[in-house]
């Protein structure tokens, strides 16, 4: 599978676009573009086109991790939610997670609930991570839009837009 527009939009909305390298938190790593870390160094600058290219490159390894690790059938929204999760937390965390074990045992709802447990950096709960995990869970549990002509239309897109508005109004 490949990530869909809803998953891509979810990642972009939570990562934000930064054209100069920065440290998201004091104990994090240098980050640029839409959350790219692998080749980032402080002082680095890129263009918006460069950020898109890095995101596309990063999504290659994200999709590979999800495609290789998940052994059950997924809907596009489930796949997109997992890609957002892996993009944010990395492949190793995903491969070792209870979430993946439950998912591969076809315990979809329990796997979705596991997303909510990943809202901490160290032992500190971060509101931004809580909002992201809630949005990923909502996307994971949504029904695919079988009758919608495009993934940007229909009830799921409206639900995600509503959730994003709620989360944005809560503040960072």
Buried (B, 14 or more C-beta within 10 A) or exposed (E): BEBBEBBBBBBBBBBEBBBEBEEBEEEEEBBBBBBBBEEBEEEBEBEEEBBBBBBEEBBEBBBEBBBEBBEEEBBBBBBBBBBBBBBBBBBEBBEEBEBBEBBEEEBBEBBBBBBBEBBEBEEEEBEBBBBBBBBBBBBBBBEBBEEEEEBEEBEBBEBBEEBBEEBEEEEE
